[in-house]
Amino acid sequence: MVKSIYAWLDQRLHITDLFRSTAGHHVPASSGSWWYVFGSATLLCFVLQIITGTLLACVYVPSTNEAWTSLQYLNHTQYLGWYLRALHNWGSNFMVALMTIHMVQVFLFGAYKYPRELTWISGVFLLVATLAMAFTGQVMRFDEDAYWGLGIGASITGRVPLIGDRLVHLLLGGPIIAGETLSRFFALHVFIVPALIIGIVAIHLRLVLEKGINEYPQVGMPVKKDTYDAYYEKVIKEEGVPFVPEAIGKDLIFAALVLVAILACAAYFGPAGPSGPPDPTRVDTVPRPDFYFLSIFAMLALLPDWMETTVLFFAPAVLLGFLFLLPFISGTGEKSYRRRPVAVLSVLLIGLVLGTLTYFGSTAPWSPKMNAWSGDPVPPADLQKRTPLEIRGAAVFQNKQCRNCHSLNGHGGSRGPALDEVASRLTAPELTRQVIQGGGNMPAYGKTLNPAEVDALVAYLVTLRPNYRPAARDSAVPASLSDHEAGAQPGKPKGE
């Protein structure tokens, strides 16, 4: 009876033919390797995200007034709500990590070469869409990290030439982060980006079925457009095996291990946030993005302000352009990483840079140190051999809590540069302009300090340099021996 029912359905739905052309399609036996399991594991994570995200949407309220509260309800009141959030969070982390590993493996194995150029390009689109879903997901927490991360994203968007302001309005639903902002990101995270991923995955899988899975690369077997298609057909004919059930074994084992790892991480580490509710008036917050954006966060914090706009728009454009053009730049030739040392060194270098930046982004104290002052007296060493004007400047430095962001003698904040040698870097006019106008991450104090306070503060700052360092001078004025001698006097800037 079962066979009769299946035969009746098969005549109408062509189930057997559909299986043979999809899951049962033949692949090279060499592709049944542990190196080929990352793509299917990434797809598993996406399915998990769809399931857990749908369940979370039943409770989550995409409102600026209730988003943070609804997550608190999930964490502390809803039965296993915290675990559901943790599964969604760790599923996202694993999906980004596995997607990245999969792209690196494809690159090192030369699977982007002819005739799989479009397969690679669709994979690049999937990587960008995955990062977009991760960023919009962080905004859904709408805590301090989400608020400041969204503010940074809006600031970057606002720098786009000509249309920056319009893009910010489109992104935020207005000039500032408000109620409509969260609704838009909710729509992006729940509807638009997942729909794009589903569509791109369908195209990607279709291309995999059409052009086949890349065979394990062998040394001395370069890709040639006029012979590769015949060579691949020969490989499939001689040693091809059906993906299901013969080649899928390692994929299933690895997918099970990934699922167990996600379940274990969710149970042990719990969900991410939410941290404190978003409060734009707090300056002592320590916002940090999720791990896959920490390298960008650190890079922006370390860049000089004059390089930010150039790097923000030039670097991503170059990187994406390279990824899209890679199959056309290097579409033939050796596939094996053993014969491509530049590719291996590039992966190692990029991994080292991103790893170092991620470490800095997760450990460096980017925010002000609010307890750096706390009424502590100015160290006596900072007042020795100072004129009355300079001593008054030290009092301004103390009373205005400059030590929250700047350190002296190793004590104070680290958001701004240490000021122990500031007089050897900046002249008095430059210090005055920096205090009044601000620059980089430093706010302008022209409206909060009167001219007498500015003069006193600058008079104190120009004394801050080691004995062995000469004072900064105007490069437009030629140096003289007397300038050098005056600059070499211990504890005294030029002119004293």
C-alpha positions as CSV (number, residue, x, y, z in Angstrom):
1,M,0.0,0.0,0.0
2,V,2.8,2.4,0.9
3,K,4.5,1.7,-2.5
4,S,1.3,2.3,-4.3
5,I,0.8,5.7,-2.5
6,Y,4.4,6.7,-3.3
7,A,4.0,5.6,-6.9
8,W,0.8,7.7,-7.2
9,L,2.6,10.8,-5.7
10,D,5.7,10.2,-7.7
11,Q,3.7,10.2,-11.0
12,R,2.3,13.6,-10.1
13,L,5.2,15.3,-8.2
14,H,8.2,13.6,-9.8
15,I,9.8,13.0,-6.3
16,T,12.3,10.5,-7.6
17,D,13.6,12.7,-10.4
18,L,13.7,15.7,-8.0
19,F,15.8,13.7,-5.5
20,R,18.2,12.5,-8.2
21,S,18.8,16.0,-9.5
22,T,19.3,17.5,-6.0
23,A,20.3,15.5,-3.0
24,G,21.2,12.5,-5.1
25,H,23.4,14.3,-7.6
26,H,26.8,12.8,-8.1
27,V,29.9,14.6,-6.7
28,P,33.6,13.7,-6.8
29,A,34.5,11.2,-4.2
30,S,37.4,13.4,-3.1
31,S,34.9,16.1,-2.0
32,G,33.6,13.9,0.7
33,S,36.2,15.4,3.0
34,W,36.2,17.2,6.3
35,W,37.3,20.4,4.5
36,Y,33.9,20.4,2.7
37,V,31.6,20.5,5.7
38,F,31.5,24.2,6.5
39,G,28.9,25.2,3.9
40,S,26.3,22.8,5.1
41,A,27.0,23.7,8.7
42,T,26.4,27.4,7.9
43,L,23.1,26.5,6.4
44,L,22.2,24.6,9.5
45,C,22.9,27.7,11.6
46,F,20.7,29.8,9.3
47,V,17.8,27.3,9.8
48,L,18.3,27.5,13.5
49,Q,18.2,31.3,13.3
50,I,14.9,31.2,11.4
51,I,13.4,28.9,14.1
52,T,14.6,30.7,17.2
53,G,14.0,34.1,15.6
54,T,10.4,33.2,14.8
55,L,9.8,32.1,18.5
56,L,11.5,35.3,19.8
57,A,9.3,37.4,17.6
58,C,6.2,36.0,19.4
59,V,7.4,37.9,22.6
60,Y,9.7,40.7,21.5
61,V,8.2,44.1,21.2
62,P,9.9,46.3,18.5
63,S,9.3,49.5,20.4
64,T,11.9,51.9,21.9
65,N,9.9,52.0,25.1
66,E,9.4,48.2,25.4
67,A,12.2,46.4,23.5
68,W,14.6,46.4,26.5
69,T,11.8,45.5,28.8
70,S,10.6,42.6,26.6
71,L,14.1,41.1,26.6
72,Q,14.3,41.4,30.4
73,Y,11.0,39.5,30.5
74,L,12.5,36.8,28.3
75,N,15.6,36.6,30.4
76,H,13.9,36.5,33.8
77,T,10.2,35.6,33.5
78,Q,9.4,33.6,30.4
79,Y,10.1,29.9,30.9
80,L,13.4,29.1,29.1
81,G,13.2,32.5,27.5
82,W,16.9,33.1,28.4
83,Y,17.9,29.9,26.7
84,L,15.9,30.7,23.5
85,R,17.8,34.1,23.4
86,A,21.1,32.3,24.0
87,L,20.4,29.9,21.2
88,H,19.7,32.7,18.8
89,N,22.7,34.6,19.9
90,W,25.2,31.7,19.7
91,G,23.6,30.5,16.4
92,S,24.5,34.0,15.0
93,N,28.0,33.8,16.3
94,F,28.6,30.3,14.8
95,M,27.0,31.3,11.5
96,V,29.3,34.2,11.0
97,A,32.3,32.2,12.0
98,L,31.5,29.2,9.8
99,M,30.6,31.4,6.9
100,T,34.0,33.0,7.2
101,I,35.8,29.7,7.5
102,H,33.9,28.4,4.4
103,M,34.9,31.4,2.4
104,V,38.6,31.0,3.4
105,Q,38.4,27.3,2.5
106,V,36.9,28.0,-0.9
107,F,39.6,30.6,-1.5
108,L,42.5,28.3,-0.6
109,F,41.1,25.4,-2.6
110,G,40.6,27.6,-5.7
111,A,36.9,26.8,-5.9
112,Y,36.2,30.3,-7.2
113,K,37.9,29.5,-10.5
114,Y,36.3,28.6,-13.8
115,P,33.5,27.6,-14.1
116,R,32.3,28.5,-10.6
117,E,32.7,32.3,-10.8
118,L,29.0,33.0,-10.0
119,T,29.0,30.4,-7.2
120,W,31.8,32.4,-5.5
121,I,30.0,35.8,-6.2
122,S,26.8,34.5,-4.7
123,G,28.8,33.4,-1.6
124,V,30.2,36.9,-1.2
125,F,26.7,38.3,-1.3
126,L,25.8,35.7,1.4
127,L,28.7,36.8,3.6
128,V,27.6,40.5,3.3
129,A,23.9,39.6,4.1
130,T,25.0,37.5,7.1
131,L,27.0,40.4,8.5
132,A,24.0,42.7,7.9
133,M,21.7,40.3,9.8
134,A,24.2,40.1,12.6
135,F,24.4,43.9,12.9
136,T,20.6,44.4,12.8
137,G,20.2,41.7,15.3
138,Q,22.5,43.5,17.8
139,V,20.3,46.6,17.3
140,M,17.3,44.5,18.4
141,R,18.7,44.4,21.9
142,F,18.4,48.2,22.1
143,D,20.7,48.4,25.1
144,E,23.8,50.6,25.5
145,D,25.8,48.6,23.0
146,A,23.1,48.7,20.5
147,Y,22.3,52.4,20.9
148,W,25.9,53.5,20.5
149,G,26.6,51.0,17.8
150,L,23.7,52.4,15.9
151,G,24.9,55.9,16.5
152,I,28.3,55.0,15.0
153,G,26.7,53.3,12.0
154,A,24.5,56.4,11.4
155,S,27.6,58.6,11.7
156,I,29.5,56.6,9.1
157,T,26.4,56.6,6.8
158,G,26.2,60.4,7.2
159,R,29.7,60.8,5.7
160,V,28.6,59.4,2.3
161,P,29.1,62.3,-0.2
162,L,26.1,64.1,-1.5
163,I,23.4,61.7,-0.1
164,G,24.7,61.0,3.4
165,D,21.9,63.0,5.1
166,R,19.2,61.2,3.1
167,L,20.7,57.8,3.9
168,V,20.6,58.6,7.6
169,H,17.0,59.7,7.4
170,L,16.2,56.4,5.5
171,L,18.1,54.3,8.0
172,L,16.8,56.0,11.2
173,G,13.4,57.2,10.0
174,G,14.5,60.7,10.9
175,P,17.6,62.7,11.9
176,I,17.9,61.0,15.3
177,I,17.5,57.5,16.9
178,A,13.8,57.3,17.7
179,G,10.8,55.1,17.8
180,E,10.7,54.5,14.0
181,T,14.3,53.5,14.0
182,L,13.8,50.2,15.8
183,S,10.7,49.4,13.7
184,R,12.8,49.7,10.5
185,F,15.6,47.6,11.9
186,F,13.1,45.0,13.0
187,A,11.7,44.8,9.5
188,L,15.2,44.5,8.1
189,H,16.2,41.8,10.6
190,V,13.1,39.7,10.5
191,F,11.8,40.1,6.9
192,I,14.1,41.8,4.4
193,V,17.6,40.4,5.1
194,P,16.4,36.8,5.8
195,A,14.4,36.9,2.6
196,L,17.5,38.0,0.7
197,I,19.5,35.2,2.3
198,I,16.9,32.6,1.4
199,G,16.9,33.9,-2.2
200,I,20.7,33.9,-2.5
201,V,21.0,30.5,-0.9
202,A,18.6,29.1,-3.5
203,I,20.7,30.6,-6.3
204,H,23.9,29.4,-4.6
205,L,22.6,25.8,-4.3
206,R,21.3,25.9,-7.9
207,L,24.8,27.0,-9.1
208,V,26.4,24.2,-7.0
209,L,24.1,21.6,-8.7
210,E,24.7,23.1,-12.1
211,K,28.5,23.4,-12.0
212,G,29.2,20.7,-9.4
213,I,31.2,20.7,-6.2
214,N,34.8,21.5,-6.5
215,E,37.0,18.4,-6.5
216,Y,39.8,18.2,-4.0
217,P,42.7,20.3,-5.6
218,Q,45.7,18.4,-6.7
219,V,49.2,19.8,-7.2
220,G,50.1,20.1,-10.9
221,M,46.5,20.0,-12.1
222,P,45.8,23.6,-13.2
223,V,42.4,24.8,-14.4
224,K,42.2,25.4,-18.2
225,K,39.0,26.7,-19.7
226,D,39.2,24.6,-22.8
227,T,39.8,21.3,-21.0
228,Y,38.3,21.6,-17.5
229,D,34.7,20.8,-18.3
230,A,35.7,17.5,-20.0
231,Y,38.1,16.7,-17.1
232,Y,35.3,17.3,-14.5
233,E,32.8,15.1,-16.4
234,K,35.5,12.4,-16.5
235,V,36.0,12.6,-12.8
236,I,32.3,12.4,-12.1
237,K,31.9,9.4,-14.5
238,E,34.9,7.5,-13.0
239,E,34.7,8.2,-9.3
240,G,31.5,10.2,-8.7
241,V,29.3,9.2,-5.9
242,P,25.7,10.3,-5.0
243,F,25.8,13.1,-2.4
244,V,23.1,11.3,-0.5
245,P,23.7,8.8,1.0
246,E,27.5,8.4,0.4
247,A,29.1,11.8,0.6
248,I,26.8,13.4,3.2
249,G,28.2,11.4,6.1
250,K,30.8,13.9,7.3
251,D,28.4,16.8,6.8
252,L,25.9,15.2,9.1
253,I,28.5,14.4,11.7
254,F,30.0,17.9,11.7
255,A,26.5,19.5,11.7
256,A,25.6,17.4,14.7
257,L,28.8,18.6,16.5
258,V,28.0,22.2,15.6
259,L,24.5,21.9,17.0
260,V,25.8,20.3,20.2
261,A,28.3,23.2,20.5
262,I,25.6,25.8,20.1
263,L,23.4,24.1,22.6
264,A,26.3,23.8,25.1
265,C,27.5,27.5,24.6
266,A,23.9,28.7,25.0
267,A,23.5,26.7,28.3
268,Y,26.9,27.7,29.7
269,F,27.4,31.3,28.6
270,G,23.7,32.4,28.3
271,P,22.4,35.2,26.1
272,A,24.2,38.4,25.2
273,G,22.7,41.3,27.1
274,P,20.8,43.4,27.2
275,S,23.2,45.6,29.1
276,G,21.9,48.9,30.6
277,P,19.0,50.6,28.9
278,P,20.1,53.1,26.2
279,D,20.9,56.5,27.7
280,P,22.5,59.1,25.4
281,T,23.4,61.2,28.5
282,R,25.8,58.7,29.9
283,V,29.4,59.3,28.9
284,D,30.9,56.6,31.1
285,T,29.4,53.7,29.3
286,V,31.6,51.1,27.7
287,P,29.8,50.1,24.5
288,R,31.3,47.3,22.4
289,P,29.9,45.5,19.4
290,D,29.6,41.7,19.0
291,F,32.9,39.9,18.3
292,Y,32.6,39.9,14.5
293,F,32.6,43.7,14.5
294,L,35.2,44.2,17.2
295,S,38.0,44.5,14.7
296,I,36.2,47.4,12.9
297,F,35.5,49.0,16.2
298,A,39.2,48.9,17.2
299,M,40.4,50.1,13.8
300,L,38.1,53.1,14.0
301,A,39.2,53.9,17.5
302,L,42.9,53.7,16.6
303,L,42.7,55.6,13.3
304,P,43.6,59.3,13.2
305,D,40.6,61.4,12.6
306,W,41.9,62.7,9.3
307,M,42.0,59.1,7.9
308,E,38.6,57.9,9.1
309,T,36.4,59.0,6.2
310,T,39.0,57.7,3.6
311,V,39.4,54.4,5.2
312,L,35.7,53.9,6.0
313,F,34.7,54.2,2.4
314,F,37.9,53.2,0.5
315,A,38.8,50.0,2.4
316,P,35.4,48.3,2.1
317,A,35.0,49.2,-1.5
318,V,38.5,47.8,-2.4
319,L,37.9,44.7,-0.4
320,L,34.5,43.9,-1.9
321,G,35.7,44.9,-5.3
322,F,38.6,42.4,-5.0
323,L,36.3,39.6,-3.8
324,F,33.9,40.1,-6.7
325,L,36.7,40.4,-9.3
326,L,38.8,37.6,-7.9
327,P,37.3,34.9,-10.2
328,F,38.0,37.0,-13.3
329,I,41.5,38.1,-12.2
330,S,42.6,34.6,-11.3
331,G,40.0,32.3,-13.0
332,T,42.5,29.7,-14.2
333,G,45.7,28.1,-13.1
334,E,46.7,26.1,-10.0
335,K,44.0,25.4,-7.4
336,S,46.1,23.7,-4.7
337,Y,47.2,26.0,-1.9
338,R,50.6,24.2,-2.0
339,R,51.4,26.0,-5.2
340,R,49.8,29.4,-4.1
341,P,52.0,30.8,-1.3
342,V,50.7,34.3,-1.8
343,A,47.2,33.2,-1.1
344,V,48.2,31.3,2.0
345,L,50.3,34.3,3.3
346,S,47.4,36.7,2.5
347,V,45.0,34.6,4.6
348,L,47.5,34.4,7.5
349,L,48.3,38.1,7.4
350,I,44.6,39.1,7.3
351,G,43.8,36.7,10.1
352,L,46.6,38.1,12.2
353,V,45.5,41.7,11.7
354,L,41.8,40.9,12.4
355,G,42.8,38.8,15.4
356,T,44.9,41.6,16.9
357,L,42.3,44.3,16.3
358,T,39.6,42.0,17.8
359,Y,41.8,41.6,20.9
360,F,42.3,45.4,21.2
361,G,38.6,45.9,20.6
362,S,37.6,43.5,23.4
363,T,40.2,44.7,26.0
364,A,41.2,48.3,25.4
365,P,39.4,50.9,27.7
366,W,38.0,53.2,25.0
367,S,35.6,55.0,27.4
368,P,36.5,57.7,29.9
369,K,37.7,56.6,33.3
370,M,35.2,58.4,35.5
371,N,37.0,57.7,38.8
372,A,40.3,59.1,37.5
373,W,39.7,62.3,39.4
374,S,37.4,61.7,42.4
375,G,38.8,64.7,44.3
376,D,42.3,63.4,44.4
377,P,44.9,66.2,44.8
378,V,47.2,67.1,41.9
379,P,50.5,65.3,42.4
380,P,53.1,67.7,43.9
381,A,55.5,66.9,41.1
382,D,53.1,68.4,38.6
383,L,53.2,71.7,40.5
384,Q,57.0,72.1,41.1
385,K,58.7,75.0,39.4
386,R,55.5,76.3,38.0
387,T,54.4,80.0,37.7
388,P,51.2,81.1,39.3
389,L,49.5,81.1,35.8
390,E,50.6,77.5,35.3
391,I,49.4,76.5,38.7
392,R,46.1,78.0,37.9
393,G,46.1,76.0,34.7
394,A,46.7,72.8,36.7
395,A,43.7,73.7,38.8
396,V,41.6,74.1,35.6
397,F,42.9,70.7,34.3
398,Q,41.8,69.2,37.6
399,N,38.5,70.9,38.1
400,K,37.3,70.2,34.5
401,Q,38.2,66.5,35.0
402,C,40.5,66.3,32.1
403,R,42.1,63.3,33.8
404,N,39.0,61.3,33.0
405,C,40.2,61.0,29.4
406,H,43.9,61.9,29.6
407,S,46.5,60.3,31.8
408,L,49.5,62.0,33.5
409,N,52.4,59.9,34.9
410,G,50.4,56.7,34.2
411,H,47.3,57.8,36.2
412,G,44.0,58.8,34.5
413,G,41.8,57.7,31.6
414,S,43.0,56.3,28.3
415,R,40.3,57.5,25.9
416,G,42.5,60.3,24.8
417,P,46.3,60.4,24.4
418,A,48.6,60.6,27.5
419,L,49.7,64.2,28.1
420,D,53.1,63.5,29.6
421,E,54.8,64.6,26.3
422,V,52.1,66.8,24.8
423,A,54.4,69.9,24.8
424,S,56.9,68.1,22.6
425,R,54.1,67.4,20.0
426,L,52.0,70.5,20.0
427,T,52.8,74.2,20.2
428,A,50.9,76.7,22.4
429,P,48.7,77.9,19.5
430,E,48.0,74.3,18.5
431,L,47.0,73.4,22.1
432,T,44.8,76.4,22.3
433,R,43.0,75.5,19.0
434,Q,42.6,71.9,20.2
435,V,41.1,72.9,23.5
436,I,38.7,75.5,22.0
437,Q,37.7,73.6,18.8
438,G,38.2,70.0,19.8
439,G,39.1,67.4,17.2
440,G,39.0,63.7,16.7
441,N,37.3,62.2,19.7
442,M,37.8,65.3,21.8
443,P,34.9,67.7,22.3
444,A,35.2,71.4,21.9
445,Y,35.5,73.4,25.2
446,G,35.3,76.9,23.6
447,K,31.8,77.4,25.2
448,T,32.6,75.9,28.6
449,L,36.0,77.6,29.3
450,N,36.5,81.4,29.5
451,P,39.5,82.9,27.8
452,A,41.4,83.2,31.1
453,E,40.9,79.6,31.8
454,V,42.0,78.6,28.3
455,D,45.2,80.7,28.7
456,A,46.0,79.2,32.1
457,L,45.3,75.6,30.9
458,V,47.5,76.0,27.8
459,A,50.3,77.6,30.0
460,Y,50.2,74.5,32.1
461,L,50.1,72.1,29.2
462,V,53.2,73.5,27.4
463,T,55.2,72.5,30.5
464,L,54.3,68.9,30.1
465,R,57.3,67.2,28.4
466,P,60.3,65.1,29.6
467,N,63.6,66.9,30.2
468,Y,65.3,65.2,27.3
469,R,62.6,66.3,24.7
470,P,62.7,69.7,23.2
471,A,59.5,71.7,23.1
472,A,57.4,71.7,20.0
473,R,57.9,74.6,17.7
474,D,56.4,76.2,14.6
475,S,57.9,74.4,11.6
476,A,57.6,77.6,9.5
477,V,60.1,79.3,11.7
478,P,63.8,78.1,11.2
479,A,65.4,76.5,14.2
480,S,68.4,78.1,15.9
481,L,71.0,77.0,18.5
482,S,69.3,79.2,21.1
483,D,66.0,77.4,20.4
484,H,67.6,74.0,21.0
485,E,69.3,75.2,24.3
486,A,66.1,76.7,25.5
487,G,64.2,73.6,24.7
488,A,66.7,71.4,26.5
489,Q,66.3,73.1,29.9
490,P,64.8,70.6,32.3
491,G,61.1,71.1,32.9
492,K,61.0,74.4,31.0
493,P,59.4,75.0,27.6
494,K,60.8,77.4,25.0
495,G,60.8,81.0,26.2
496,E,61.3,80.4,29.9
